[in-house]
Amino acid sequence: MSSIALDKQAAPAPRPAAKVSPPKVHKWDKQSWVRRAPLLPALVFLIIVTQLPFVATLIISFMNWSAQPDAPGRSFAGLDNFKSVFQTAAYREAVYTSIQMTVTVVAVSAALGLGIALLLDHSFIGRGVVRTMMIAPFLVVPIAAAVFWGNGVLQTGFGLVDGLLGELGVHDAQNISFLTEHPKMAIEIELIWQWTPFMMLILLAGLQSRDGDVMEAASIDGANAWQMFRNITLPHLRRYLELSVVLGTIFIVQNFDAIVGMTGGQNSTNIPFEIYEVFYSAKDYGAASALGVVVVIGSIIVATVGLRVVSSLLTDEEVR
């Protein structure tokens, strides 16, 4: 038998081409309706409590609407309210104060949170107790924390800081007025105290997700602590740092309790407090609504960045 015949016998028979099934079209049948019906009340409730008020605020932001006795009737204002947000000195100051406080609190809280997370990542006696104590400030009700810091810690004459400075021999310590002379700094200190544990929790979770084999190999190769932190730990924590900064920005830019509880807005008015003053004191509903819309748009932009960071973080974890 020739080699050509042997090759023909050994050659496998060609397989039939695989049939490509058409994509399934999900029809809205009775069974799918039954599965989704229990979620409908929650969806309706969410729309009522979140979307409808925002739509109403958006409509009012385009109107001249004031409850002052000598104010004219309601009318369409177009973009005038939004122009006044950036042209009025008080509104610009509120925007500047919000940005300054947010950047300061987020930056310092992230740095302190990273340092504390690095310390708590090591094993030592009583680590669980220390972790619980470090988390405690974040669990305090914000308005209660503001009142405590305003009246118990930074209050002139009988606050904790005045007492400590007096014991240390600081001359005229009880005449230092933190809340009136340095109101922004006082609020920032309180917010840093409250939000550092939040940053620490996220960064500590990132530290504990490091690959132990990589750290051990680097140590065996002779890398010192700084080299391991700069080349391994810090790149690994980048996503967690981004996440903590974005989430912290979303919450801190909307801060209202600390200003009300500590200074009452004296030389420390941010956008949420300015909205409160314009709405309830000036009774200018159009301008207050425009300020609210600006805050919401800014928060949505930051939240969008945060969602992308979270998505990329989860994608990296799945790849591992």
C-alpha angles and dihedrals in degrees: 000000000000125000090243090060091048090052091051092051093047096047111101120238114260114261119236115254114266114253114240109219116217116251114272116251112215109220123204096244131162094267094055090047090054091052094050100038095085089060094053097082090052091049092049091047091049092051092048097050099038115019102037094052090049092050089050091049091049091052093047091049089068093052138082098233122157131158095206113125094239095042119117121244125280116287141159112278102179111200095339093106091052091048090053090054089066099030102047112088095220092052092047090050090051091051091048092048091049092051093045094049094044095049093045096046095044094047096047094041091050092049093047092043091053092050094048092045090054090052094047091048089073122081117249138145112284096015092141092054092048091050091052091050091049092052094049098086091058090055094056116104106258097232091047090051091049093051091046093052094041097048105022106035112022102024113126115248102012106028123122093249093052090049093050093047090049091051089050089056098251107164116243091358095154092060094061108113109198096170096053104029098037106019097151092050091048092052092046091052091052093047092047089052091052101041101040091080089054091055091043093055094054094044093045089054088052092050092052091052093062119119106258093202091058092050091048093048091050090050092050090050089058102258113156126223095267093049091049091049095047099042103031114014100041096048089047091051095048094096092045091049090050091049094050092046094049095046092043091051092051092054101036096049087060093050114142107145097067093053094047094045098044114027107003088230096301105156088333106079115151128183099274091049091046089053089053092050095046093047102043103024104031092027090214099148095177095055092042091052091049090052089049092051091051090053092048093049091049091048091049091053092050092043091052090055089047093052091051090050091050091047093051090046092054091045091054091050091051091051090054 
